[in-house]
Amino acid sequence: MKKLPTSCPSCESQLKVKQLQCENCSTEVLGLYELPHLAVLSNSDQMFILDFVKASGSLKLMAQKMGLSYPSVRNKLDEIIDRLKDLEE
């Protein structure tokens, strides 16, 4: 599966969505829309968040699953939170 590009290959600016299409009925939506904040994160950050939600937000379970210490997993989560905060500015 192709990875959704989130930044311009030429100037590194954040890309926006211009068109959406339904594969079922071919309805098209045109416009200029921001990408969701989670889509802009790296694949590894997205997978971390997905696993975190599946673990019901338990850092203890995440640490066990990842084979890392609780503080390491907490630091990883804090880094993702900081990246998300930066996207809001």
C-alpha positions in Angstrom: 0.0 0.0 0.0 1.3 3.5 -0.9 2.1 5.9 2.0 0.1 9.1 1.9 2.5 11.9 1.2 2.2 14.7 3.7 4.9 17.1 2.6 5.9 18.6 -0.8 8.8 16.7 -2.4 10.1 20.0 -3.8 9.8 22.5 -0.9 8.9 20.4 2.1 5.7 22.4 2.8 2.8 20.5 4.2 0.4 19.2 1.5 -3.4 19.6 1.6 -6.1 17.4 0.2 -7.7 18.7 -2.9 -10.1 15.9 -4.1 -11.9 13.0 -2.6 -13.7 10.3 -4.5 -16.1 7.5 -3.5 -15.1 4.2 -5.2 -18.6 2.9 -4.8 -20.7 5.6 -6.6 -17.9 7.9 -8.1 -19.1 11.0 -6.1 -16.3 13.5 -6.0 -15.6 16.2 -3.4 -13.4 19.1 -4.5 -11.8 21.7 -2.3 -8.7 22.4 -0.3 -8.6 20.7 3.0 -6.0 20.3 5.8 -4.8 16.8 6.5 -5.8 15.4 9.9 -3.0 16.0 12.5 -2.6 12.2 13.0 -2.1 11.7 9.2 0.9 14.1 9.3 2.7 12.0 12.0 5.3 9.4 10.9 4.1 5.8 10.3 5.8 4.7 13.6 4.1 7.5 15.6 0.7 6.5 14.0 1.3 2.9 14.9 2.3 3.8 18.5 -1.0 5.8 18.9 -3.0 2.9 17.4 -1.4 0.4 19.8 -1.8 2.9 22.7 -5.6 3.1 22.0 -5.9 -0.7 21.6 -4.1 -0.9 25.0 -6.8 1.3 26.5 -4.2 4.0 27.1 -2.1 1.8 29.4 1.5 2.8 29.3 2.2 -0.3 31.4 0.8 -2.6 28.6 2.6 -0.5 26.0 5.9 -1.0 27.8 5.3 -4.8 28.0 4.4 -5.0 24.3 7.3 -2.9 23.2 9.8 -4.4 25.5 10.8 -1.0 26.9 10.7 0.6 30.3 7.6 2.6 31.4 9.6 5.9 31.4 10.8 5.2 27.8 7.3 4.6 26.6 6.1 7.8 28.5 8.9 9.8 26.8 7.8 8.4 23.4 4.2 9.5 24.1 5.4 12.9 25.3 7.4 13.4 22.1 4.3 12.6 20.0 2.2 15.0 22.1 4.8 17.7 21.5 4.7 17.1 17.7 0.9 17.3 17.8 1.0 20.6 19.8 3.4 22.0 17.2 0.9 21.1 14.4 -1.8 23.2 16.1 0.3 26.4 16.2 
